[in-house]
Amino acid sequence: MLQIAFLREQKDQVLARLAKRFYANAEQEVNQSIAFDNERKSIQLELDNILRESNEAAKIIGQLMKDGKKEEADQKKSKTAELKSKSKGLEEKLVQVEKQLHDTIIKLPNLPHESVPTGRTPEENEIVYQVEKLPELPETAIPHWDLIKKYDIIDFELGNKISGAGFPVYKGKGAKIQRALINFFLDEADKAGYYEVQPPIVVNAESGYGTGQLPDKDGQMYFINEDNLYLIPTAEVPITNLYRDVILKQEDLPVKVCGYTPCFRREAGSWGAHVRGLNRLHQFDKIEIVRIEMAENSYAALIEMRNHIQGLIEKLGLPFRILRLCGGDMGFTSALTYDFEVYSAAQKRWLEVSSVSNFETFQANRLKLRYKDKEGKNNLLHTLNGSALALPRILASILENNQEEEKIRIPECLWKYTGFESI
């Protein structure tokens, strides 16, 4: 959530940066937020004056009663009753205006970093790195949805019978590769200094609000109505919320946490190769890395996270590229996002496998996540996270790019986890 003081003091800058997102209601909602804050301040000032007057009157009444001047004291009591009634009305109005301010300001997305390209669509994202040569497969090569049937390692029909479309069953070596990838990614995160947790995979509304999934992505999350809980779309939500309403010490920073979870997304169904097979699922496995940093260190941390994810993909031997997302393609909460895409030689297309983002203070403001500096002042922190990595499209690319006539080669970095070198 944006800070009202920044909106007020830097309104022109706010509108200029939101223009990179092509956010249609920016000026209206910024103006409304400032207007509600003005009204809030006015009510608060009037209420403070009344309460001060009421307190002073109470002291006078006490002195009058002490001096035996009951009649004068009763006259003063009548006045304080009027003040009390007026203050109650102002308190009710203040609550209402504060809610209006909150409901307006939470609609505003995060401000893009100055390096974010202006653009509306994914085609306008900036390629910051791409491998020089893309793999070429023989004409007989087939996409992963045919490979998994040929080798009987993933069953979509069984998953559909049990749960519905988008919930595959991994079998035999397919299940072992899933487990191998999870362990490999977690071990690499551990080597990079991330503290591992295993968080819940359901969260309450407060957690969804804290990281910005609510109310922005309410309809995309699975909801457990009876318990008012949500299945997580990413481990970012429970891991970051470990630090909701927390004041950290400066010496405890940075915080580096990782975790593996299944993830659940109610993405709208569509047809075509871009969503076929493992390309888009309702349930999938992912390892998330999360960092909490002081403002001055957060962009160096983002590059460090980007390099970590790049290292994972390079160890898997997959061709990849890195994109800096344009304003119109960035997530609601992000200030700067890099996307990683691996190349599928069988599908002849790029598959997104990771996003790594800096949210600056946007999430921390919602979470009330702060640190106490050496002068004793509380400051908002910067939060960052990245997929390191999401499994489905990584697995699809491994299967497709490593296929031979009668086998699929497994990347060497996974051999100690799988116990086999090929399918």
Secondary structure, 3 states (H helix, E strand, C coil): CCCHHHHHHCHHHHHHHHHCCCCCCHHHHHHHHHHHHHHHHHHHHHHHHHHHHHHHHHHHHHHHHHCCCHHHHHHHHHHHHHHHHHHHHHHHHHHHHHHHHHHHHCCCCCCCCCCCCCCCCHHHCEEEEECCCCCCCCCCCCCHHHHHHHHCCEEHHHHHHHCCCCCCEECCHHHHHHHHHHHHHHHHHHHCCCEEECCCCEEEHHHHHHCCCCCCCHHHCCEEHHHCEEECCCCHHHHHHCCCCCEEEHHHCCEEEEEEEEEECCCCCCCCHHHCHHHCCCEEEEEEEEEEECHHHHHHHHHHHHHHHHHHHHHCCCCEEEEECCHHHCCCCCCEEEEEEEEECCCCEEEEEEEEEECCCHHHHHHCCEEECCCCCEEECEEEEEEEEEHHHHHHHHHHHCECCCCEECCHHHHHHHCCCEC
